[in-house]
Amino acid sequence: MADSLAPGAVKPLLRGRFGHVYLYEEVCPSTQRLLRDEAVEGTVAVAEEQTEGRGRLGRTWGAPARTSVLVSVLLLPRVESARLPELSLVAGGAVAEAIAEVTGIEPVIEFPNDVLVGGRKVAGILAESGEGRVVLGVGVNANQTSEELPENARTEPTSIRLELGEPVDRAELLAEILVRLERAYDVWVRDTAESG
């Protein structure tokens, strides 16, 4: 199993428009910082490791290299800014669906931005918006062992590997997340525009 989220491992698996601009770093402070002002919608930034990963309310999000899916996606929704917080739930649903499709595990969403399996956190979403842009950060605990998960987390963590009993193909999971997110986002934009 290829243990890489490098473009050569992921781009052949992509089935939509998200990720055709694919920014990749082995290590970076945060994938969100890789998305420049001029980036186009659907640009994806991925890293094997983040040194300054963040969660909601300024909490840290850390994991050993090559154990997680760490991705940020640039969105440019033409909707009222008051509706933008909904994107955390849209993304959470897409991530949960992707995990279910790839692994058979059935996660649930915990409002506003966590994805849980058996009450334990397997993924988190962070949506940050400004000037018509939304950067959607997704972190999935994919292949951590129990020793590699953070201690003293607000919600007890788990990983897909621990739930499955074997490692998951991170490239396949990332590709599934991106296609599910794209579909859910397109429906949300359309429905929001119609209701607005």
Residue pairs with C-beta under 8 A, 6 or more apart in sequence:
1 167
1 169
2 9
2 169
2 171
3 66
3 143
3 170
4 48
4 66
4 170
4 171
5 24
5 46
5 47
5 48
5 69
5 71
5 170
5 171
5 174
6 24
7 22
7 24
9 171
10 19
10 22
10 46
10 171
10 174
10 175
11 19
11 20
11 22
13 171
13 172
13 174
13 175
14 20
14 175
14 178
14 179
15 175
15 179
16 178
16 179
16 182
16 183
17 42
17 182
18 42
18 44
18 73
18 178
18 179
18 181
18 182
19 42
19 44
19 175
19 178
20 42
21 39
21 40
21 42
21 43
21 44
22 43
22 44
22 46
23 34
23 35
23 43
23 44
23 45
23 46
24 45
24 46
24 47
25 31
25 34
25 45
25 46
25 47
25 48
26 47
26 48
26 49
26 65
27 47
27 48
27 49
27 50
27 51
27 65
28 34
28 47
28 49
28 50
28 51
29 50
29 51
29 52
30 50
30 52
30 53
30 54
30 72
30 137
31 45
31 46
31 47
31 50
31 70
31 71
31 72
31 137
32 45
32 72
32 128
32 135
32 137
34 45
34 47
34 72
35 43
35 45
35 72
35 74
35 135
39 74
40 74
41 74
41 75
41 76
42 73
42 74
42 75
42 182
43 73
43 74
44 71
44 72
44 73
44 74
44 178
45 71
45 72
45 73
45 74
46 70
46 71
46 72
46 174
47 70
48 65
48 66
48 70
49 63
49 64
49 65
49 66
49 70
50 61
50 62
50 63
50 70
52 60
53 60
53 61
53 62
53 63
53 70
53 139
54 60
54 61
54 126
54 137
55 61
55 124
55 126
55 139
56 112
56 113
56 124
56 126
59 154
61 124
61 139
62 150
63 70
63 139
63 141
63 144
63 148
63 150
64 144
64 148
66 143
66 170
67 141
67 142
67 143
67 144
67 148
67 159
68 139
68 140
68 141
68 142
68 143
68 144
68 170
69 138
69 139
69 140
69 142
69 170
69 173
69 174
69 177
70 138
70 139
70 140
71 137
71 138
71 174
71 177
71 178
72 135
72 136
72 137
72 138
73 135
73 136
73 138
73 178
73 181
74 133
74 134
74 135
74 136
75 87
75 133
75 134
75 135
75 136
75 185
76 132
76 133
76 134
77 84
77 87
77 134
77 185
77 188
77 189
77 192
78 132
78 189
78 193
79 189
79 192
79 193
79 196
80 192
80 196
81 129
83 192
83 196
84 127
84 129
84 134
85 112
85 127
86 188
86 192
87 127
87 134
87 136
87 185
87 188
88 112
88 113
88 125
88 126
88 127
89 109
89 111
89 112
89 113
90 181
90 184
90 185
90 188
91 125
91 127
91 136
91 138
91 181
91 184
92 109
92 113
92 114
92 115
92 123
92 125
93 109
93 184
94 177
94 180
94 181
94 183
94 184
94 185
95 107
95 115
95 123
95 125
95 138
95 140
95 177
95 180
95 181
96 107
96 108
96 109
96 115
96 123
97 180
97 184
98 173
98 176
98 177
98 179
98 180
98 181
99 105
99 107
99 115
99 117
99 122
99 123
99 140
99 160
99 173
100 106
100 107
101 176
101 180
102 168
102 169
102 172
102 173
102 176
103 160
103 163
103 164
103 168
103 173
105 117
105 160
105 163
105 164
106 117
107 115
107 116
107 117
107 122
107 123
108 115
108 116
108 117
109 115
109 116
110 116
110 121
110 155
113 124
113 125
113 126
113 127
114 121
114 123
114 124
114 125
114 155
115 121
115 122
115 123
115 124
115 125
115 140
116 122
116 155
117 158
117 163
118 158
118 163
119 156
120 155
120 156
120 157
120 158
121 141
121 153
121 155
121 156
121 157
121 158
122 140
122 141
122 157
122 158
122 159
122 160
122 163
123 138
123 139
123 140
123 141
124 138
124 139
125 136
125 137
125 138
126 136
126 137
126 138
126 139
127 134
127 135
127 136
127 137
128 134
128 135
128 137
129 135
136 181
138 177
138 181
140 160
140 173
140 177
141 149
141 157
141 158
141 159
141 160
142 159
142 160
142 161
142 167
142 168
142 170
142 173
143 159
143 160
143 161
143 167
143 168
143 170
144 157
144 159
144 161
144 162
145 159
145 161
145 162
146 162
148 159
149 157
149 158
149 159
150 157
160 168
160 173
161 167
161 168
